[in-house]
């Protein structure tokens, strides 16, 4: 009997369904207990399907979510790169659901971008792949249409690194404030974003070091490192400290017109890329950007036989392999190897000639 009465408590139902016991208590009447039992059996025999979590969104939604993430966890430069590429993508796939973005469509897009260069097409592919993977990781979409697309072959070239003399010429062609800025960049071997972010609280004159912060770490954390000051950098920063505006925390700052707010604003430098083209032309040297100055510093340390671990810490690299990319000098071991090769060839060539002469005389 599945429905029964318990003294001083009331009516209840009790039954077994597929090996599991089900009960309901305490009902005022037997009729109510039976009705409740019927409803419970009905639910067990006709279970409702679980609600499905949506696993598809429009491509535009996905891009915006990825951009929010990049803005929060990556450098401003990386974010601007992403925005520039995303505008191209959205014109093609903006309102399409991500599940309908076809691999063939992306491959056709890459072919068009390859007309600029294979490097350009591959950069698009890397960023697109990261965007779809972001959606999969957050369970917004199921598939990545770029998964089976291969990168195009690139023609690797040795990066142009200016000579120390050319860097000096460019610095001397600048106005005094920009000279200080470029010297700081050169003497710290810092990234441009790190110098722009530099504040007076990060300059330690007593112990002669500056603290540079970068987001180029796993997880996008703003990570500090100490870089010892050279005498030249010490003198430049001490001079600037003496004439600083005490209301401004930044070592290098600017007053600029905020286009969005339509007002004059003050803040640290964000982007000074155009100035290098002007200065290189004025100095009469081959054009280079800010970053090669960092490469030049690393190569100079390498030529001076500074161990790679110290160079890695100064540059703020997580991995030694990244540091090795910056070392453009030819090491002594490579020179010694080529000398051995040359001497070995010479000795064997001479021996071979002497042997031929001896055979000729004996013959």
Secondary structure, 3 states (H helix, E strand, C coil): CCEEEECCCEEEEEEEECCEEEEEEEECCHHHHHHHHHHHHHHHHCCCCCCCCCCCCEHHHHHHHHHHHHHHHCCHHHHHHHHHHHHHHHHHHCCCEHHHCCHHHHHHHHHHHCCCCHHHHHHHHHHHHHHHHHHHHCCCCCCCCCCCCCCCCCCCCCCCCCCHHHHHHHHHCCCHHHHHHHHHHHHHCCCHHHHHHCEHHHEECCCCEEEEEECCCCCCCCEEEEEECCHHHHHHHHHHHHCCCCCCCECCEEEEEECCCCEEEEEECCCCHHHHHHHHHHHCCCCCCCHHHHHHHHHHHHHCCCCHHHHHHHHCCCCHHHHHHCCCCCCHHHHHHHHHHHHHHHHHHHHHHHHHHHHHHHC
